[in-house]
Amino acid sequence: MKKFFIAFCFLGAALMPTFAQDKKAEREAAALAAFEKTLATIESKDFVIIVGTYQIGGVFETNNDNSIFLAYEKEYIILQGNLITGNNNTNKLMVSDYNQTTDKKGNIKISMQAKGNLINAKIEISLKKSAGKMADVIITPTRGDVKRFSGEVVPRAESNYFRRPGEI
C-alpha cells in the first residue's frame, strides 16, 4: 500500500508540469484568437474603445463611466469625455494620414492625424498580440496635454457606450 501511494505521488508530480503547459497554451490560443478578432474589428474601421484605465500625472486610474470613449466610424473619430478630450463635448474629428504597421512580433500600431473644430491631434493605437482585445491609446493634441488610456476594442454594434447628442 505504501509503495502504491509513493508511486501515485511520483506520477502526479511528473504530470503537473504537463497540465500547467496545457493551461498556458490554452490561454495563449485564446489571446491570439481575441487579437485576430480585434484586428478584424480595427480594420473594419467601425469600433469603440471605452476607457478602462487612464493616466493622470503618471498614475493610472480605473474608469467606470461608459460615456468616456473613442469611437471610429468609417472616416471619423468620435472622442467624448473630459479625461481624453479636455472638454465635455462630443468631438467629431475627420481622420487623415492613417498608417498601420506590424512589428516583428506581430503587434500592431496605428497612427493617424485627426482634425475637428476643437481638437487637432495625432492618435496612436497599439495592439499587443498577447493582450487580446485590449488597446493602448495615446492622444497628442496640438494644444493641451497628452492623454493616455487603455480599453477593450469592441465592434460599435456590440458596445454599450453612452454617446451624447450634439457633436462638435
Buried (B, 14 or more C-beta within 10 A) or exposed (E): EEEEEEEEEEEEEEEEEEEEEEEEEEEEEEBBEBBEBBBEBBEEBBBBBBBBBBBEEEEEEEBEEBBBBBBBBEEBBBBBBEBBBBBEBBBBBEBEEBEBEEEEEEBBBBBBBBBBEBBEBBBBBBBBBEBBBBBBBBBEBEEEEEBBBBBBBBBBEEBEBEBEEEBE
